[in-house]
Amino acid sequence: MKKFSIVIASLFLLTSCSTGELPQTLTPGSIPSCDQIDVTKTTTEKLEMPCLDGSSVINFHTIKGPIIINVWGSWCEGCREEMPYLVDLYATKTFTSGKIKLLGIDVDESSLDAGPNFIKSHSMTWPHLLDIDSKSKFVFGMGVPVTWFIDANGEVIYKHIGSYRAKEELYQQVEKYFKVKL
């Protein structure tokens, strides 16, 4: 618990506070709070992770969608390659209107500033959780990137293992599994 408190305190020092505004009004590279994430699913399972801006702690198993969850690390080459596609996707009306949410989970960082620096340098304006103790690997598996699509009931409807190699591939999967036109 002491390690967790130190991490949260450090995150407040390393990141700026969020206004909680809609995605289209955020400054590129800012670190928003997780207040827009629907965490109303009832469950007895627990996997708690702090929001990277330090504003809250979220139990992953309570997240409802529609939402895309992308597990990444700043050290991951595939994550760096696919990030521009996620940035473009998040700028579409489907996401800026809040019809579908996007959540990142930052894993296995060598320092507390690696994740926030990566977010800022890649203009990622959606919320992110920090997996401090690598506990998410028991849910998502060992490798990253991993992208999960979760429906309005909180059920996983699709899992993409590995990086997206083309923007079109990501867009096609979003359209197929969420029944939207981008």
C-alpha positions in Angstrom: 0.0 0.0 0.0 2.9 2.3 0.7 4.3 1.8 -2.8 0.9 2.6 -4.2 0.7 5.9 -2.2 4.1 6.9 -3.4 3.2 6.2 -7.0 0.0 8.2 -6.8 1.8 11.1 -5.1 4.5 11.0 -7.8 1.9 11.0 -10.6 0.4 14.2 -9.2 3.9 15.8 -9.4 4.6 14.4 -12.9 1.3 15.2 -14.6 -1.1 18.0 -14.8 -4.6 17.9 -13.5 -7.4 17.3 -16.0 -10.5 19.4 -16.5 -12.6 16.3 -17.3 -13.8 17.9 -20.5 -14.8 16.0 -23.6 -12.0 14.6 -25.7 -12.2 17.2 -28.5 -11.4 20.0 -26.1 -8.3 18.5 -24.6 -4.8 19.7 -25.4 -2.9 17.1 -27.4 -0.6 15.2 -25.2 -2.4 16.1 -21.9 -3.2 13.4 -19.5 -7.0 13.4 -18.8 -8.7 12.0 -15.8 -10.7 8.8 -16.0 -14.0 10.3 -15.0 -15.5 9.6 -18.4 -15.0 5.9 -18.0 -18.2 4.0 -17.1 -17.4 1.8 -14.1 -20.9 0.6 -13.2 -20.6 -3.1 -14.0 -21.2 -5.3 -11.0 -18.6 -7.9 -10.3 -16.7 -9.6 -7.4 -13.5 -9.7 -9.4 -10.8 -7.1 -8.7 -8.0 -5.6 -10.7 -7.5 -2.1 -9.5 -5.2 0.4 -11.3 -4.7 4.1 -10.8 -5.6 6.6 -13.5 -2.3 7.9 -14.9 -3.3 11.5 -13.9 -3.6 10.4 -10.3 -7.2 11.3 -10.0 -8.8 7.9 -9.2 -8.4 4.2 -9.0 -10.4 2.0 -11.3 -11.3 -1.7 -11.0 -10.8 -3.0 -14.5 -13.6 -5.6 -14.1 -16.2 -2.9 -13.5 -15.7 -1.1 -16.8 -18.6 -1.0 -19.2 -18.5 0.1 -22.8 -18.8 0.6 -25.5 -15.0 1.0 -25.0 -11.7 0.0 -26.6 -9.0 -0.8 -24.2 -5.4 -0.7 -25.5 -2.6 -2.1 -23.4 0.7 -0.5 -24.2 4.2 0.3 -22.9 6.4 3.2 -23.9 9.3 0.7 -24.5 7.2 -1.4 -27.0 8.0 -1.0 -30.7 4.6 -2.3 -31.9 2.9 0.2 -29.5 4.8 3.1 -31.0 3.9 1.9 -34.5 0.2 1.6 -33.9 -0.3 4.7 -31.8 -0.8 7.1 -34.7 -3.8 5.0 -35.8 -5.3 5.2 -32.3 -4.8 8.9 -32.2 -6.5 9.3 -35.6 -9.4 7.0 -34.4 -9.9 9.0 -31.2 -10.3 12.2 -33.3 -13.3 10.7 -35.2 -16.8 11.9 -34.4 -17.7 8.5 -33.0 -15.1 9.1 -30.2 -15.3 12.8 -29.8 -19.0 12.5 -29.3 -18.5 9.9 -26.6 -20.4 7.2 -28.4 -17.4 4.9 -27.9 -14.7 5.5 -25.4 -11.0 4.7 -25.5 -8.8 3.7 -22.5 -5.1 3.0 -22.4 -3.4 0.8 -19.9 0.3 1.5 -19.5 2.4 -1.5 -18.4 5.9 -2.5 -17.3 7.5 1.0 -17.3 11.1 1.4 -16.1 10.2 4.8 -14.5 7.1 6.8 -13.4 7.7 9.5 -16.0 8.0 7.1 -19.0 4.3 6.7 -19.6 3.3 10.3 -19.2 6.2 11.4 -21.5 5.0 8.9 -24.1 1.4 10.1 -23.9 2.5 13.7 -24.3 4.9 13.0 -27.1 2.3 11.0 -29.1 -0.6 13.4 -28.5 -2.7 10.8 -26.8 -5.7 12.6 -25.3 -7.7 9.7 -23.8 -7.5 8.4 -20.3 -4.9 5.9 -19.2 -4.5 3.5 -16.3 -1.1 2.5 -14.8 -0.5 -1.1 -14.1 2.0 -0.7 -11.3 2.6 -4.3 -10.4 2.1 -6.0 -13.8 -1.2 -7.6 -12.6 -3.0 -7.0 -15.8 -0.9 -9.7 -17.6 -3.2 -12.2 -15.8 -6.1 -10.7 -17.7 -4.6 -9.5 -21.0 -1.6 -11.9 -21.3 2.1 -11.4 -21.3 2.7 -9.4 -24.5 1.7 -5.9 -25.7 0.1 -4.3 -27.5 -3.3 -5.9 -26.9 -6.5 -4.3 -27.8 -9.9 -5.3 -26.4 -13.3 -4.2 -27.6 -16.0 -4.2 -24.8 -19.7 -3.7 -25.4 -22.3 -1.7 -23.4 -22.8 -4.7 -21.0 -19.1 -4.8 -20.1 -18.5 -8.0 -22.1 -15.4 -8.5 -24.3 -16.6 -8.8 -27.9 -13.2 -8.9 -29.6 -9.5 -9.2 -28.7 -6.7 -8.1 -31.0 -3.3 -9.5 -30.0 -0.3 -7.6 -31.4 0.0 -4.2 -33.1 -2.3 -2.8 -35.8 -0.2 -2.7 -39.0 -2.6 -0.3 -40.8 -5.1 2.4 -39.9 -7.7 0.6 -42.1 -7.4 -2.6 -40.1 -8.2 -0.8 -36.9 -11.1 1.2 -38.4 -12.6 -2.0 -40.0 -12.6 -3.8 -36.7 -14.2 -0.8 -34.9 -16.9 -0.6 -37.6 -17.5 -4.4 -37.5 -17.7 -5.0 -33.8 -19.4 -1.8 -32.7 -21.7 -1.5 -35.8 -20.7 2.1 -36.5 -19.5 3.9 -39.6 -16.3 6.0 -39.2 
